[in-house]
Amino acid sequence: MLSIFRKKPKEKTPPQLLDIDGNLIREGDEVMSHRYELGQCMVELEGLQFFYVSKESGNKVSYVKMIDAITGHQKVKKVSE
C-alpha cells in the first residue's frame, strides 16, 4: 500500500553545456578551445560525460576542466555552422 507513494528514481542525463557566449553545446559540435592549446575540437559524449577531442593533436579533455569559475560556462566558443 505504501509503494504507491514512493518516488521514482530519476534517469541520469548528461549535463547541459553552454559555450562562453551562452550557446548550447551538443555532441558532434565543433568548438574552438581557449584552454590547454587544443585548438579546434569535436564534442564527444561517452556515457554521461562530455569530452573535447582536438582535431590537431588528438588530445582528449573532460568538460569539467573547461568550466569558467565566474560564469559556469565552458571556456570554448562554438564554431558557426
Secondary structure, DSSP 4 states (H G I P E B T S, - for coil): -GGGGPPPPPPP-PPPEE-TTS-EE-TT-EEEESSTT--EEEEEEETTEEEEEETTT--EEEGGGGB-TTT-SBSEEEPP-
